[in-house]
């Protein structure tokens, strides 16, 4: 790797000669491969009984700061693993899994959380697994194409207490006091991704660092009113320089009036602290000390006496919006409610031709989000109304609140599963009833098909299909 000379000079000055040399040596090696297991899908009833043969995962090395993360000994071809498409695990860089420690330390009751710069969804799916039961996660991405990828990954993960939005951070400034937790994994100069992304090396410059730290402060200023008094801001980057890291944390503390909080860590984890001599705690993941890529994180609390000028007006507006914008409960096909577990916990509505269910507990927040933001997915999409039929949606197949007992089920072979994921026709056993069938692989739902006897019409989303007709000569599966 040919690192930019100015990066070398600046980073050596920041870290010191010895530490920089160790970092540079680490950057010449291979990046570790890590995944995070979806326990809601891979464990029955949360009691530790596995649906799958988990021997490969069980033998893997655990990510020490994540209860669900493991390092793999090699990188499989994830595209050709049906369980990857079923949402049984997420491929996530290990260092960024440290967000779990923050949430477990400071969030013990149901909360409303915003992941502001969320695509492709690693931290969002992780947060959704760690937040206390009954919490709501809003995952946002400003880039439209990336927001679709974010929605896809969260739908596959399966949680219903989720809203996906496609908005600029400034659009959230009017949502005063809405969020208990805001995660800002801000766009940065990407120094911590050099080992994984050669483009990041080519695009790096001192000028870009300057642009980034200023943009990060604008984002933080925009989002600050939406954080409740006493709420948590999790600030993170995947870069090394002090401008985007320690200096921005100091700016948040001094200019926005936040308290920097400490997260308990184990010395064995090899996490590095503040590199510029500040008193406040920060958490740096450096590849020569921790098994992962470059990552920086700090946790700040908005002071309880922090008053936002338009707070009172916003609360009136929120109440008005909640009353006037609740999803219409009718007309909803009768069978829609039978397709969900715990249907009484949801409000059902029809948007266009789609039947959507959203948790009752957060219907007021949902109404406010709909009024102010571009919502591209929320709750569970149950199905689409076509004439007298309700066609089950893929979101329902992926959901952890799907009532599996409603649908006939068919277990696919590996070859059938790959054909299904390519959106090819699938021929089912003659014993499978006609009508809508839930297809699974190793017990994990893959999606729906409509069995018409001689073949089954494939209902897998066209835009999600495996486009490659190639199969690797050697396949290695996580399970």
Secondary structure, DSSP 8 states (H G I E B T S, - for coil): ----HHHHHHHHHHH-HHHHHHHHHHHTS---EEEEE-HHHHEETTTTEESS--HHHHHSEE-TT-SSEEEESS---GGG-HHHHTTSEEE--SGGGGHHHHHHHH--S--EEEESS-TT-HHHHHHHHHS-TT-EEEEE-SSHHHHHHHHHHHHHH--SSEEEE---GGGGTTSTT-EEEEEEE-----GGGTTT-HHHHHH--HHHHHHHHHHHHHHHHHHHTTEEEEEEEEEEES---TTTTHHHHHHHHHHS-EEEE-----GGG--B--SS--SS--EEE-TTTSSS--EEEEEEEE-TT---TTHHHHHHHHHHHHHH------S--HHHHHTBTTGGGEEEEEETTEEEEEEGGGHHHHHHHHHHS-EEEESEEEEEEETTEEEE-HHHHH-TTB-GGGSEEEE--HHHHHHHHTT--B---TTS-SEEEEEEETTEEEEEEEE-SS-EEE-S-GGGS-------SS-----
